[in-house]
C-alpha cells in the first residue's frame, strides 16, 4: 500500500494500463473504466475509448462520467482524507507503483535481462516448445498421452465445478454421466464420427449454460483423440528430437533432460500435439539463448520457460507476446 495525492491519483486513473484498488479503514473500493472499441476507418484498426468510470465499494457500484466526478465520489465516501488516498493495489497484483513500473519495464526485457532475473531466482533448467507435426506414434505411446489428457480434462472440470452455483448433482455423478455419454459415442466408430455423434446426442443438454463448459472440455478431449488416431495411422516416422540435429541447436542436444509429448505446455493447451524439451541451464545453453534478442525471437522453438527444479519461475507465450515472472 502507498499514499498518493489527488494529482497523482488523477494521473493513475487516466493511465490506460492501470486499475486501482483503494482502502479506507476496513473498506475496499475499486476503480474500473468503461471501454468501447472504436473502428478507425482509415487504418481499419480498433482503438479503445474510455466512456466513463465505475467505483465499486461493497455491493454498491457508482458510475462516474469523468475523473473529476470520480474524485468527488471518493471525497464523499471518505476515501480521500486530507488530500491523500491510500492505494491498496495496482492491477490486483502490485502493492506499490515501483513494483508496477518494474513489471512494465520487464515486459520488454531482453534475453540478457531475463536471464539475469531468473538466475537470481535460482533457475537451473529451461524448456522450449515445438509442434509435433505429421509424425507417427505407437498405440502404447498414444494411449499414455490420452490418459494424461483425460486427467487434465478432469482437473479442469473439477475447477469448473468448484465455481458452479447451486449444483443439484455431485461432481463424481456429473462427470460419470458425461463420460458414459462420451464413451458410448466412440464405441466401434472412428474418432471423427464419434465426436460428431457426441455433439448431436448432447445438443439439448448443452443449452444449459452451467453444463456447457463441462461438455466443451470433453469436446477438447474428442479433438485430441482425433489427433492421436491420425498420428497412429501416420506413415512418416521422424525422430522426436529431430530439432536437436540442426547445427545451430547443437548446444542444446548435450543439455537435454527430458522430452514430453502432449496437448499442453506451461503456456497453452491446444488440440494438436506439442513437444516440450527440457534443458539444463549452463554456460553453453545460456550462450545459445543469448543469440536471440528476446524470448519471442528464438528460431525453431516457442514458449520459453525457466524452472528451479520443478518450480516454474518464468513463462513466456510466443503467440501472445506476453511473459511473466511467477510470484511466490
Number of C-alpha atoms within 10 A of each C-alpha: 15 12 15 15 14 15 10 13 19 14 11 17 19 16 10 11 10 18 18 19 23 23 20 17 8 5 11 15 19 21 19 16 19 14 13 13 11 12 12 10 8 6 7 9 10 12 11 12 13 14 12 17 21 17 21 16 17 10 5 8 13 12 17 19 13 15 16 11 14 21 18 14 17 18 16 10 12 14 22 21 13 9 11 16 22 19 23 21 20 21 13 12 13 16 16 15 16 10 13 17 12 10 15 12 10 16 15 15 17 16 20 16 12 18 19 12 17 18 15 8 15 13 22 16 21 23 24 20 24 16 16 19 12 15 17 21 21 13 13 10 12 20 15 13 19 18 11 14 19 18 12 16 19 16 12 14 21 16 11 15 19 10 10 11 8 7 13 8 9 10 15 9 11 16 18 12 11 16 14 10 15 23 12 13 21 18 10 9 12 14 21 16 13 21 24 15 18 22 17 11 14 15 13 9 12 16 10 10 9 16 17 14 16 21 22 15 16 21 19 19 21 21 16 23 25 19 19 26 19 16 22 16 13 14 12 10 11 13 10 15 13 8 16 17 12 10 8 11 15 15 19 23 15 13 16 18 14 11 15 15 20 23 25 19 18 16 18 11 13 13 18 17 22 20 21 25 21 21 22 21 23 13 10 15 20 16 12 16 21 16 13 15 13 17 27 21 14 19 11 11 19 21 24 24 26 29 22 17 12 9 10 17 22 23 21 21 18 18 11 9 12 15 21 14 19 10 8 4
